[in-house]
Amino acid sequence: MSEWCRTVVRCAVGQTEEFKVEVGLHQGSALSPFLFAIVMDQLSEEVRQESPWTMMFADDIVICSESREQVEENLERWRFVLERRGMKVSRSKTEYMCVNEREGSGTVGLQGEEVKKVQEFKYLGSTVQSNGECGKEVKKRVQAGWNGWRKVSGVLCDQKILARIKGKVYRTVVRPAMLYGLETVSLRKRQESELEVAELKMLRFSLGVTRLDKIRNEYIRGTAHVGRLGDKVREARLRRFGHVQRRESEYIGRRMLDMELPGPAQSLGAAAAADIRQAPDEDPLPLHRFSSSLPRTALSPFAKWNAM
């Protein structure tokens, strides 16, 4: 299907002459991802296990096992199957992470070479830690939120723009970057507080007020029409739980609900039940406002904020 493919390379000074693509797949073609998936499915058919023991995304492969011996055996099987058909397993990029590690667990090797051990790794945009915590992922979400805020700071910090418009821009651009993937993360109170503190800093900068103005957080949120971030995380978690429950019984998410994990980790069902108990009966968005047109000395929590 990709025979006699020709392509060019675009650079700062123009385009190169056409040349043939004789090795691999034609990059940039709409068929390339589909063809690559077909090839990988065929190559890995005899060694691939069902999820979550084997997970593939393009050429990134995650192998999960319950012991070091099983990891080495599965890794060697993958290496043999791929390399006998002309593909190579990158030794420098291959890493392993041990969860619930015990003393004397040893190391993982591949053809006599020791595989690099890590305490965390990034897969599909999320950071997984060996201790089961999510502190690194929360810090990444906070940094992503600030990056998004800086991109639209010209709008958010413009005092000529209405506060509700700023809130709408914030909810559209900044908040999705902070909430990405958190519906699958079990947040602690401290980590949820880190996210909310960062969000309130962004909102205060956007509205032109500081902590010295002594304006309560609910008035900041009410002025920008932005609800509590913790409520949005719980809402996303419940929505995700509903999607999983509606899927067929063979879906990986449904099968993971029945998996017993060591340690005090809370199951998805128990976390969803706790979220339902904490869900407010009414709209959590406060209706309090403060007037940014008033002098800062008049911006007091005891003033009549709705007198705009």
Phi and psi in degrees as a GROMACS rama.xvg file:
@    title "Ramachandran Plot"
@    xaxis  label "Phi"
@    yaxis  label "Psi"
@TYPE xy
-109.683  27.1347  SER-2
-73.7285  144.712  GLU-3
59.6438  36.7846  TRP-4
-76.723  139.446  CYS-5
-129.277  145.515  ARG-6
-147.594  171.147  THR-7
-132.588  163.06  VAL-8
-115.16  126.393  VAL-9
-94.7939  131.93  ARG-10
-134.506  -171.741  CYS-11
-66.508  -27.1992  ALA-12
-101.08  5.5259  VAL-13
132.333  -150.803  GLY-14
-116.01  147.74  GLN-15
-80.0168  174.215  THR-16
-73.4649  158.208  GLU-17
-66.658  145.047  GLU-18
-143.936  158.274  PHE-19
-80.6521  147.774  LYS-20
-101.772  101.74  VAL-21
-105.624  -15.0132  GLU-22
-125.65  132.103  VAL-23
81.0854  -155.702  GLY-24
-111.003  155.295  LEU-25
-67.6435  111.332  HIS-26
-71.0243  138.525  GLN-27
91.4949  -10.9756  GLY-28
-76.3252  146.218  SER-29
-65.6363  -24.1947  ALA-30
-84.2287  -14.6554  LEU-31
-58.2094  -50.6789  SER-32
-60.9464  -38.9658  PRO-33
-65.7224  -44.299  PHE-34
-64.8766  -39.603  LEU-35
-64.5397  -41.0399  PHE-36
-63.2986  -40.0955  ALA-37
-62.9192  -44.4214  ILE-38
-63.7351  -45.6813  VAL-39
-66.162  -38.2975  MET-40
-61.7804  -40.5733  ASP-41
-70.0812  -41.034  GLN-42
-68.2844  -36.1807  LEU-43
-97.8448  10.3108  SER-44
-60.1681  -39.0096  GLU-45
-83.8223  -12.6694  GLU-46
-118.014  -13.2378  VAL-47
-73.5038  133.094  ARG-48
-106.237  167.819  GLN-49
-72.2263  156.419  GLU-50
-67.6446  147.428  SER-51
-92.99  10.0418  PRO-52
-71.5518  -27.8979  TRP-53
-137.791  124.311  THR-54
-129.138  131.824  MET-55
-125.213  135.929  MET-56
-138.527  106.129  PHE-57
56.9671  -122.357  ALA-58
-99.4993  11.449  ASP-59
-95.9659  125.059  ASP-60
-123.054  131.401  ILE-61
-111.874  124.997  VAL-62
-114.095  122.542  ILE-63
-112.014  136.527  CYS-64
-145.992  165.755  SER-65
-94.3329  -6.74899  GLU-66
-148.526  162.707  SER-67
-65.7441  -37.7574  ARG-68
-62.9586  -41.055  GLU-69
-66.0965  -37.2911  GLN-70
-61.9251  -48.3646  VAL-71
-63.0099  -39.9812  GLU-72
-64.3305  -46.2379  GLU-73
-67.0403  -37.7971  ASN-74
-64.6475  -40.8744  LEU-75
-66.6032  -38.0779  GLU-76
-63.9924  -42.4024  ARG-77
-63.6194  -43.4051  TRP-78
-61.0912  -44.2438  ARG-79
-64.0591  -45.6046  PHE-80
-65.2963  -41.808  VAL-81
-75.2149  -43.1176  LEU-82
-74.2349  -25.6643  GLU-83
-73.4135  -11.6588  ARG-84
-112.368  20.6129  ARG-85
93.112  -0.0825283  GLY-86
-98.912  163.673  MET-87
-129.215  146.108  LYS-88
-97.337  118.469  VAL-89
-69.7342  115.842  SER-90
-69.1952  -36.2717  ARG-91
-72.2109  -26.8443  SER-92
-96.9018  -9.09271  LYS-93
-79.791  126.865  THR-94
-134.117  160.442  GLU-95
-137.645  151.68  TYR-96
-132.262  134.742  MET-97
-106.59  125.815  CYS-98
-103.853  139.899  VAL-99
57.4173  50.2749  ASN-100
-70.8539  141.384  GLU-101
-114.267  158.648  ARG-102
-65.1685  140.374  GLU-103
76.0506  21.5057  GLY-104
-74.5588  -15.0347  SER-105
80.1647  -170.356  GLY-106
-120.949  169.731  THR-107
-107.07  133.514  VAL-108
-125.204  157.202  GLY-109
-135.173  109.089  LEU-110
53.6147  45.8416  GLN-111
83.3857  -9.15382  GLY-112
-97.437  135.69  GLU-113
-78.2203  128.526  GLU-114
-79.6465  139.337  VAL-115
-63.9494  132.276  LYS-116
-99.4365  136.517  LYS-117
-128.724  158.887  VAL-118
-96.3658  -10.4686  GLN-119
-158.18  154.609  GLU-120
-151.591  156.636  PHE-121
-104.948  128.174  LYS-122
-140.684  123.301  TYR-123
54.36  39.6594  LEU-124
86.3438  -5.04069  GLY-125
-114.922  146.312  SER-126
-99.6001  124.028  THR-127
-106.736  130.011  VAL-128
-108.769  149.275  GLN-129
-68.9737  -27.3715  SER-130
-86.836  2.92487  ASN-131
82.1382  -1.72952  GLY-132
-79.2224  169.869  GLU-133
-130.387  23.207  CYS-134
-62.5642  -40.5386  GLY-135
-65.405  -39.0098  LYS-136
-65.9533  -38.8861  GLU-137
-64.5604  -42.8985  VAL-138
-62.8091  -37.3598  LYS-139
-65.3751  -39.0628  LYS-140
-66.8462  -38.8766  ARG-141
-63.6062  -44.3517  VAL-142
-63.8563  -39.5305  GLN-143
-64.0262  -36.9306  ALA-144
-63.842  -44.0559  GLY-145
-65.0374  -37.5166  TRP-146
-61.8878  -42.8506  ASN-147
-66.3641  -37.0722  GLY-148
-65.4139  -40.777  TRP-149
-64.8219  -32.2062  ARG-150
-65.0937  -31.4705  LYS-151
-115.139  19.7182  VAL-152
-63.8652  -27.0674  SER-153
-61.804  -31.5574  GLY-154
-85.6653  -45.2318  VAL-155
-68.091  -29.4251  LEU-156
-97.1728  3.49019  CYS-157
-79.5315  114.291  ASP-158
-71.5024  -9.17717  GLN-159
-83.3231  -12.0459  LYS-160
-93.8778  138.973  ILE-161
-62.3382  149.048  LEU-162
-63.7084  -37.4416  ALA-163
-67.9632  -30.7158  ARG-164
-68.8962  -40.3015  ILE-165
-61.8238  -41.4762  LYS-166
-62.7356  -38.0013  GLY-167
-67.3227  -40.9722  LYS-168
-63.5695  -41.4866  VAL-169
-62.636  -44.885  TYR-170
-67.0064  -25.2322  ARG-171
-87.057  -36.4197  THR-172
-105.342  -48.1438  VAL-173
-86.096  -50.3921  VAL-174
-61.1302  -41.4497  ARG-175
-57.7176  -33.654  PRO-176
-67.3541  -33.601  ALA-177
-77.2655  -30.3139  MET-178
-92.2003  -2.94904  LEU-179
-59.157  119.615  TYR-180
78.3497  -2.71632  GLY-181
-75.5965  -11.3572  LEU-182
-69.0263  -14.4233  GLU-183
-106.496  7.62524  THR-184
-109.569  136.501  VAL-185
-90.3072  99.1209  SER-186
-84.8465  140.473  LEU-187
-86.3781  166.44  ARG-188
-60.2328  -39.9618  LYS-189
-63.7412  -41.2142  ARG-190
-71.647  -37.159  GLN-191
-63.6404  -36.371  GLU-192
-66.1015  -37.2221  SER-193
-60.2244  -42.2766  GLU-194
-64.9379  -42.8793  LEU-195
-70.2494  -35.8334  GLU-196
-63.3106  -44.2684  VAL-197
-62.8547  -40.636  ALA-198
-64.6829  -41.9658  GLU-199
-66.5048  -33.3747  LEU-200
-62.1777  -43.5171  LYS-201
-62.7621  -42.973  MET-202
-67.0789  -39.3197  LEU-203
-66.3459  -41.8283  ARG-204
-59.9649  -41.6282  PHE-205
-66.3517  -36.5307  SER-206
-90.2026  -4.19514  LEU-207
76.991  29.9245  GLY-208
-124.607  161.349  VAL-209
-128.304  177.984  THR-210
-65.9672  -25.8741  ARG-211
-66.8964  -21.2337  LEU-212
-74.6695  -11.6667  ASP-213
54.8923  50.0938  LYS-214
-103.992  128.835  ILE-215
-66.0237  154.448  ARG-216
-62.5388  -36.2319  ASN-217
-65.0271  -29.1373  GLU-218
-73.8374  -35.3514  TYR-219
-62.7555  -47.2576  ILE-220
-65.7072  -40.3864  ARG-221
-65.2047  -37.0717  GLY-222
-67.0438  -39.1523  THR-223
-88.7343  -2.20844  ALA-224
58.2619  45.1836  HIS-225
-122.668  120.602  VAL-226
-77.1214  173.55  GLY-227
-65.0863  137.253  ARG-228
-67.7298  -34.681  LEU-229
-60.9294  -37.2521  GLY-230
-66.0173  -37.027  ASP-231
-68.8576  -35.0504  LYS-232
-65.1697  -44.6757  VAL-233
-64.2465  -38.3815  ARG-234
-61.8512  -43.7426  GLU-235
-66.4828  -36.0827  ALA-236
-67.1364  -41.0958  ARG-237
-67.3299  -38.2732  LEU-238
-63.4763  -42.2821  ARG-239
-63.3797  -42.2462  ARG-240
-62.5795  -38.6552  PHE-241
-64.5581  -40.3816  GLY-242
-61.9789  -42.3709  HIS-243
-65.4691  -41.8431  VAL-244
-66.0577  -27.5544  GLN-245
-84.9902  -10.271  ARG-246
-77.9791  166.957  ARG-247
-67.81  161.048  GLU-248
-65.4842  -22.9993  SER-249
-84.8182  -5.2086  GLU-250
-64.6213  140.584  TYR-251
-58.5243  -37.4366  ILE-252
-62.898  -39.4537  GLY-253
-67.5489  -40.1227  ARG-254
-68.81  -31.1791  ARG-255
-69.9895  -23.2756  MET-256
-63.0743  -31.4406  LEU-257
-91.3987  -0.935401  ASP-258
-80.4306  129.923  MET-259
-91.714  125.436  GLU-260
-111.862  143.866  LEU-261
-72.1545  152.807  PRO-262
96.6529  178.676  GLY-263
-85.3079  16.1266  PRO-264
-62.3896  141.616  ALA-265
-88.9781  137.386  GLN-266
-71.7851  163.204  SER-267
-63.623  -38.8455  LEU-268
-64.9258  -42.5087  GLY-269
-66.3283  -39.1668  ALA-270
-64.4953  -39.8158  ALA-271
-65.3691  -39.3758  ALA-272
-63.2151  -39.9292  ALA-273
-65.7231  -37.8855  ALA-274
-64.7466  -38.516  ASP-275
-64.6535  -39.5698  ILE-276
-66.316  -32.4384  ARG-277
-86.9664  -10.0968  GLN-278
-65.118  129.184  ALA-279
-71.7613  150.938  PRO-280
-75.9121  -23.251  ASP-281
-118.346  172.754  GLU-282
-62.5356  120.255  ASP-283
-72.0651  -9.53451  PRO-284
-69.5514  117.598  LEU-285
-69.5305  149.467  PRO-286
-99.3384  3.33154  LEU-287
-69.9505  145.231  HIS-288
-133.131  160.07  ARG-289
-130.432  154.934  PHE-290
-95.5625  114.477  SER-291
-73.7901  -8.1402  SER-292
-83.9365  -13.328  SER-293
-77.9421  154.274  LEU-294
-63.8581  153.06  PRO-295
-63.3594  -28.2842  ARG-296
-66.8377  -21.724  THR-297
-90.7373  -8.79011  ALA-298
-81.5651  87.8307  LEU-299
-123.272  146.6  SER-300
-60.5582  -18.5863  PRO-301
-95.0806  2.01929  PHE-302
-81.118  171.743  ALA-303
-89.0744  94.8911  LYS-304
-69.8053  -24.426  TRP-305
-82.9291  -0.664027  ASN-306
-84.9856  67.1426  ALA-307
